[in-house]
Amino acid sequence: VVTELIRSLPKPIRRHYVPAPDYADKFLDRAVPLQEPLPFTLARELQRMVGVPVTADDFDLSRVPDHLKITFRIVDERRRKVAEDKDLEALKLQLRPKARQALSKAAAATAGPSGESIERSGLTDWTIGTLNKVFETRRAGQPVKAYPALVDQGETVAVRLFDTEAEQQQAMWRGTRRLIMLNIPVNPA
């Protein structure tokens, strides 16, 4: 993989790193366990070796042969394949609706003693108690982690679970603003 990444560099940069297998071997001899994605570490180490600037964006990942790329496979609780792809972001995008549905199911399965799920709709007041920053449970023996937030629905707000903290923060800001607006008394003039 390292050799092919070096070969994927643009020619003006790549010509400083030939033969590519030798530089790949040098990198692998010096490399410590990766704390960041391979292209970032490789770019930094190649630059240290020769002094020619290299960034992670210089590598053309599309030129790396498919057989060297990781295949990401998603399986269900019965270990049946749901989907697979070499492109993790494409796989996430493809499965987003199913993941959203699974989060809602997991939330419903952990309803409290009153029978209410963490996800709720039609709220006009803060009647939900404490809204934890992270929702964690287990589903089919696997940990499930999601991020609850208030969601602006116009005349009401809802509590929904999100995949990432970034999505949570964006929704929470708008949802909180809407809930405050719903509770500000309007004085007719």
C-alpha positions in Angstrom: 0.0 0.0 0.0 2.8 2.4 0.9 4.6 1.8 -2.4 1.4 2.4 -4.3 0.7 5.6 -2.4 4.1 6.9 -3.3 3.5 6.0 -6.9 0.3 7.9 -6.8 2.1 11.2 -6.1 2.1 13.8 -8.9 5.2 13.4 -11.1 6.9 16.7 -9.9 6.9 15.3 -6.4 7.2 11.6 -7.1 10.5 12.0 -9.0 12.2 12.8 -5.7 11.0 9.4 -4.2 12.2 6.8 -6.7 12.5 3.9 -6.5 9.2 4.0 -4.7 9.7 0.5 -3.0 12.9 1.7 -1.4 11.2 4.7 0.1 8.3 2.5 1.2 10.8 0.2 3.0 12.5 3.2 4.7 9.1 4.5 5.8 8.1 1.1 7.2 11.5 0.8 9.0 11.0 4.2 10.7 7.2 4.1 11.2 5.8 3.9 14.7 2.2 2.6 15.3 0.0 5.0 13.4 -1.9 7.7 15.4 -3.4 9.3 12.3 -4.4 8.2 8.8 -1.6 6.7 6.8 -1.4 9.5 4.1 -0.7 12.1 6.8 2.0 10.0 8.4 3.6 9.0 5.1 3.6 12.6 3.8 5.3 13.9 6.9 8.0 11.1 6.9 8.7 11.5 3.1 9.2 15.2 3.6 11.6 14.4 6.5 13.6 12.0 4.3 14.2 14.3 1.4 12.9 17.7 2.3 10.5 18.0 -0.6 7.1 19.2 0.6 4.4 16.5 0.5 0.9 16.7 1.9 -1.7 14.0 2.4 -3.8 15.6 -0.3 -1.0 15.0 -2.8 -1.7 11.3 -2.8 -4.2 10.2 -5.5 -6.0 7.4 -3.6 -8.0 6.5 -6.7 -4.7 5.2 -8.3 -4.2 2.7 -5.5 -5.4 -0.7 -6.8 -8.6 -1.9 -5.3 -7.1 -5.2 -4.0 -5.0 -3.1 -1.6 -7.9 -1.1 -0.2 -9.8 -2.1 2.9 -13.3 -3.4 2.2 -15.7 -2.2 4.8 -18.5 -4.7 5.4 -21.6 -4.0 7.5 -23.4 -7.1 8.9 -26.6 -7.4 10.9 -27.1 -9.2 14.2 -27.3 -12.5 12.4 -23.9 -11.8 10.7 -25.6 -11.4 7.3 -24.0 -8.8 5.0 -26.0 -5.6 4.8 -23.6 -3.7 2.6 -20.0 -3.4 1.7 -17.8 -0.9 -0.1 -14.2 0.3 -0.3 -15.3 3.9 0.2 -16.3 4.3 3.9 -17.9 7.7 3.3 -20.1 6.3 0.5 -21.0 3.4 2.7 -22.1 5.7 5.5 -24.1 7.8 3.1 -25.8 4.7 1.7 -26.7 3.4 5.1 -27.6 6.6 6.8 -31.4 6.0 6.6 -31.0 2.5 8.0 -28.7 3.7 10.7 -31.2 6.4 11.6 -34.0 3.8 11.8 -31.8 1.6 14.0 -31.0 4.5 16.4 -34.7 5.2 16.8 -35.4 1.5 17.5 -32.6 1.4 20.1 -34.0 4.5 21.7 -37.5 3.0 21.8 -36.2 -0.2 23.3 -34.7 1.7 26.2 -37.8 3.6 27.1 -38.0 4.6 30.8 -40.5 3.5 33.4 -43.0 6.0 32.1 -42.8 4.3 28.6 -41.3 7.4 26.9 -38.5 7.1 24.6 -35.6 9.6 24.5 -36.9 10.6 21.1 -40.0 12.7 21.3 -42.1 15.1 19.2 -44.5 18.0 19.7 -42.7 19.6 22.6 -43.5 23.3 23.3 -42.0 23.3 26.9 -38.9 21.8 28.5 -40.7 18.8 29.9 -38.0 16.2 29.2 -35.8 16.5 32.3 -32.1 16.3 31.7 -31.0 15.8 28.1 -27.7 13.9 28.3 -25.0 14.8 25.8 -24.5 11.2 24.8 -27.0 8.3 24.5 -25.5 4.9 25.0 -27.0 1.5 24.9 -26.4 -2.0 23.5 -28.2 -3.5 20.5 -27.6 -7.1 19.4 -24.6 -7.2 21.8 -23.0 -4.2 20.2 -22.5 -0.8 21.7 -24.7 2.0 20.3 -23.7 5.6 20.8 -25.8 8.6 19.6 -26.1 12.2 20.3 -29.5 13.6 21.3 -30.5 17.1 20.4 -33.6 19.4 20.2 -34.8 19.7 16.6 -36.7 22.7 15.4 -40.0 21.6 13.8 -41.6 25.0 13.4 -44.5 25.2 15.9 -42.8 22.6 18.2 -39.5 20.9 18.8 -38.5 17.3 19.0 -35.7 15.3 20.5 -33.9 13.2 17.9 -30.7 11.1 18.0 -27.8 12.0 15.7 -24.8 10.1 14.5 -22.2 12.7 15.3 -21.6 15.5 17.8 -21.3 18.0 14.9 -24.9 17.1 13.7 -26.0 17.3 17.3 -24.6 20.7 17.9 -26.1 22.1 14.8 -29.5 20.8 15.5 -29.4 21.7 19.2 -28.7 25.3 18.5 -31.7 25.6 16.3 -33.9 23.5 18.5 -33.0 25.5 21.6 -33.6 28.7 19.8 -37.1 27.5 18.7 -38.0 26.3 22.2 -37.1 29.7 23.6 -39.0 31.5 21.0 -42.1 29.3 21.7 -41.9 30.4 25.4 -41.5 34.1 25.0 -44.8 35.8 25.6 -46.1 37.8 22.7 -47.5 41.2 23.7 -50.1 42.4 21.2 -49.7 46.1 20.5 
